[in-house]
Amino acid sequence: MEVYKTIKISGAHCLSPIELKRAIDEVPVGGILEVLTNDACARDDIPAWCRFTKNQLLSFEEVGDGWMRFLIRRTR
């Protein structure tokens, strides 16, 4: 799977839906956005955002030291 764009967000604030919207808007339909974050809220917030926006969460993994990796396919 080839990633079109990667964003890395660190800190103890919850990811803003606006940040995700800006990032996914730069990805062509069918393309993949990679989100790297150590924000604990992301575990629940990103899957909910994907359902709400109708984008496809392809994968989630913990990559160590509190960091998580999400792959999201832009569907619209």
Secondary structure, 3 states (H helix, E strand, C coil): CCCCEEEEECCCCCCCHHHHHHHHHCCCCCCEEEEEECCCCHHHHHHHHHHHHCCEEEEEEEEECCEEEEEEECCC
